[in-house]
Amino acid sequence: MVTSAYPIVVIGAGQAGLQVCDSLRKGGYDGRLILLGDEGVLPYQRPPLSKKFLTGALQAERLAFRPASYYDKIAVELRLDARVTRIDRAAHAVILADGEVIHYSRLALTTGTRVRPLPCPGGELEDVYYVRTLADGERLAARLARATRVVIIGGGFIGLEVAAVARELGLQVVVIEALERLMARAVSPLVSEFYAGLHRQHGVEVKLGRSVHAIRSAAGGVNVELDDGSSHAADCVVAGIGVIPNSELAAACGLACNNGIVVDVGARTSDREIVAAGDCSFHYNGFLAREIRLESVQNAVDQAKVAAASLCGDSASYYQVPWFWSDQYDLKLQMAGVGMPHDASVLRGEVGPAGFSVFYFRAGALVGADSINRPAEHMACRKLLMQGTMLTPAAAADQDFDLLALARS
Amino acid sequence: MPRIIYVDVNGERRECEVAAGLSVMEGAVQHGIAGILAICGGSCACSTCHAYVDEAWLARVGPPDEIEDSTLELALDRRPNSRLTCQIKVSSALDGLIVQVAQNDG
């Protein structure tokens, strides 16, 4: 148990930050606990911002993880308009934008990421939208409600989820992806191709291997000029080209950073009184047996639990199967493990909107699976991966082979 | 407003008013019911909002659909009356519903 006159301070009031607080209380820490956020709203879930929230079907209040009373209940001092400008490790202090100094005994950095801005001219135009914060989501939802044409730059999860919603709202949609296939970082070519087909069937114009040369203001909206000389008129543009970890505070105070705040398997930074967790962390992932930065709810939650344990002086190791999901139209894509890179993959079922899974193997061992409307197979794969249970490609491909029974055994 | 009765993991029973249209999960979260974690925020992508529907209410609540049923498959301690509370929409027909929160902390 940590006993000190100073509180534990958590910088970043998102999924990971809240989980650190919950886990600290659950772990028996009963000292002062301060959660600092800079968005001015109660901690909330981001996934709906690129999905249902954009249709206006979900009010902002429903995104909050917990009501305000919850933070009182677990004695967390919530400061929602606190922008931290500096960490002074020698003084064990966090300095806010208004000059206020908050001392800490231990510190948790759960600062998340921010959107990568478009590098092309016109990226800063008013009709260009990003999707990261609640404020972004509210602005975009309002714009989509009045728009008829949208150009989406980036064929990753954010871009494609927004494309699906925009089509459902009846907009004309163009998706521009610089690589040769969609969601290239995360899924196999087979799954990429399936999704390209799916979006096209829904009337989305998908342009692969194309990049944006410039965005120009035009009457009533913008013109998006591509590298092939083509031009697309739209009411607005949505950019989803990746995120950048918020590691500047950490770097400035001398903590090791490299594609995020570097932490070990116990979520500890190069300062033994400071941990980091979630999107902002470049961590040693015990399950994957390598360092990685993962952008997911699963990582935020599971790594935050380890970070909290480390803050309490317990020895904890981060070992959990990564998982992720994406909702596009009426299909749920769920990913278990990290399937890329792989040297073998098998299809379970038939490629089509009724659902199927693709299992990935490396050196004969199961490393992950992408499941489309096959949640039982997704869950089975997660369990198999966690248990280290052997699965042959032949069994994975054989729909008569009971994966669930194997996962339960 | 419909009332939902939550029995949490500690056996504590609380009667809560939950607006029609919200999910039973959201009601639990709003009222700070211990044990409903809802990690995926209600998108049927995890199983941490798992609860047992009181036998007397089972018929009225109905069974899970195929997707929920699959997601429930590997929830901890699944029982015949298991449901993912994010998939149960509160309505006046469910006024008085009793659910017992499952062990969701993995």
Interface residues (C-beta under 8 A of the other chain):
Chain A: Q45 P47 P48 K51 R62 L63 F65 R66 P67 S69 Y70 K73 V297 Q298 V301 W325 D327 K332 Q334 N373 R374 P375 A376 M379 A380 R382 K383 L404 A407 R408
Chain B: L22 E26 V29 Q30 G32 I39 C40 G41 S43 C44 A45 S47 I67 S70 T71 E73 L74
